[in-house]
Amino acid sequence: MNSQLVLTIGQDALWMMLMISAPVLGIVLVVGLVVSLFQAVTQINEATLAFVPKLIAAMAVFALAGPWMLSTLVEYVRRTIEAIPSSVM
């Protein structure tokens, strides 16, 4: 196992992490921005008002994109495990 292979595996792992987490983080970021703007306009300073919509949005994204996220992650792990014998020799 050479250093280039280790770097490639690490790069692929980071790319996979970014690809899987981006939909959830993006939606939660947008919802948080909208709720914060609403709080600033109406001068409501309630902490749960910011937390609950983000939680609901994250659960909705997991419900809609969860199967894709899981299948993508399983495929990556399968490819990585299948590549172990060729990288050891």
C-alpha positions in Angstrom: 0.0 0.0 0.0 1.7 3.2 -1.2 1.1 6.7 -0.1 -0.8 7.6 -3.3 -3.4 4.9 -2.6 -3.9 6.2 1.0 -4.3 9.7 -0.3 -6.8 8.6 -2.9 -8.8 6.7 -0.3 -8.8 9.7 2.0 -9.8 12.0 -0.8 -12.6 9.8 -1.8 -13.8 9.5 1.8 -13.8 13.3 2.2 -15.7 13.7 -1.1 -18.2 11.1 -0.1 -18.7 12.9 3.3 -19.3 16.2 1.5 -21.7 14.7 -1.0 -23.8 13.0 1.6 -23.9 15.8 4.1 -24.4 18.7 1.6 -28.2 18.3 1.1 -29.0 18.3 4.8 -26.6 21.1 5.6 -27.7 23.2 2.7 -31.4 22.9 3.5 -30.9 23.5 7.2 -28.7 26.6 6.4 -31.5 28.1 4.2 -34.2 27.3 6.8 -32.0 28.8 9.6 -31.5 32.0 7.5 -35.2 32.4 6.8 -36.1 31.9 10.4 -33.4 34.3 11.6 -34.7 36.9 9.1 -38.2 36.3 10.3 -37.1 36.8 13.9 -35.2 39.9 13.1 -38.2 41.4 11.2 -40.7 40.6 14.0 -38.3 41.1 16.9 -39.1 37.7 18.3 -36.2 36.3 20.3 -37.2 32.7 21.0 -34.5 30.0 20.8 -36.9 27.2 20.0 -38.3 29.1 17.1 -34.9 28.7 15.4 -34.4 25.1 16.4 -37.7 23.4 15.6 -37.9 24.4 11.9 -34.3 23.3 11.3 -35.0 20.0 13.0 -38.1 19.4 10.9 -36.3 20.4 7.7 -33.4 18.0 8.5 -35.8 15.1 9.2 -37.6 15.9 5.9 -34.4 15.8 3.9 -33.4 12.6 5.6 -36.8 11.1 4.7 -36.5 12.2 1.1 -32.8 11.8 0.4 -32.1 9.1 3.0 -32.3 6.1 0.6 -30.0 7.9 -1.9 -27.5 8.7 0.9 -27.5 5.2 2.2 -27.1 3.5 -1.2 -24.3 5.9 -2.1 -22.5 5.2 1.2 -23.0 1.4 0.9 -21.6 1.5 -2.7 -18.6 3.4 -1.6 -17.9 1.0 1.3 -18.4 -2.0 -1.0 -15.9 -0.5 -3.6 -13.4 0.3 -0.8 -13.6 -3.2 0.7 -13.3 -4.9 -2.7 -10.2 -2.9 -3.4 -8.4 -4.1 -0.3 -7.0 -7.4 -1.8 -5.5 -5.6 -4.8 -3.9 -2.9 -2.6 -2.3 -5.3 -0.2 -0.4 -7.2 -2.8 
